[in-house]
Amino acid sequence: MSADDARNITDIVPIRRGVPGVPHTDEVRARCFVIYATMAAQSPAAVERLLAIELAGTDLPVPSRQTIEHWSKDDDWSGQADAFWRNSPIRG
């Protein structure tokens, strides 16, 4: 492995966290749910990482893992995600 490969492996997407007390947009919250129910396998930490990549280059702050976890519990994202997948036609 070259020095360039090692540098690329350790590159980190900068995360612009939200300002405490400033609410996130409804669009960001909805996008968090979509990521939670699909790519993140219902993991708030994975949602935070994936959303940071998606929002890179924008001025939108990334909600913290804790904020995403609160949303997931308050809005029963787990139940909503399970219902979505139960009611979706099986593809294959």
BELURCOR-V716568 format. One record per residue. OMEGA is omega in radians with two decimals (* if undefined). D_LAST is the distance of its C-alpha to the last C-alpha in whole Angstrom. Layout:
OMEGA | D_LAST
OMEGA | D_LAST
This chain:
-3.13 | 38
3.12 | 41
3.12 | 42
3.11 | 40
-3.14 | 37
3.13 | 38
-3.12 | 39
-3.14 | 36
-3.05 | 34
3.08 | 36
-3.11 | 36
3.06 | 35
3.13 | 34
3.14 | 37
3.03 | 36
-3.10 | 39
3.12 | 39
3.07 | 40
-3.13 | 43
3.12 | 44
3.12 | 45
-3.08 | 43
3.05 | 40
-3.13 | 37
3.08 | 36
3.13 | 33
3.11 | 31
3.13 | 31
3.12 | 30
3.12 | 27
3.08 | 26
3.13 | 26
-3.13 | 24
3.12 | 21
3.13 | 22
-3.06 | 22
-3.06 | 19
-2.98 | 17
-3.04 | 18
3.11 | 21
3.08 | 20
3.10 | 23
3.11 | 25
3.12 | 28
3.11 | 29
3.08 | 26
-3.14 | 26
-3.13 | 30
-3.10 | 29
3.12 | 26
3.10 | 28
3.10 | 31
-3.11 | 29
-3.08 | 28
3.14 | 31
3.13 | 33
3.06 | 36
3.08 | 36
-3.12 | 39
3.09 | 37
3.11 | 37
3.09 | 34
3.12 | 34
3.08 | 35
-3.12 | 33
3.11 | 36
3.14 | 35
3.11 | 31
3.10 | 32
3.12 | 34
-3.08 | 32
3.13 | 29
-3.11 | 32
-3.06 | 34
3.14 | 31
3.14 | 28
-3.14 | 26
3.11 | 24
3.12 | 24
3.14 | 23
3.11 | 20
3.13 | 19
3.11 | 19
-3.09 | 17
3.09 | 14
-3.07 | 15
3.12 | 15
3.10 | 12
3.13 | 10
3.13 | 7
3.09 | 4
* | 0
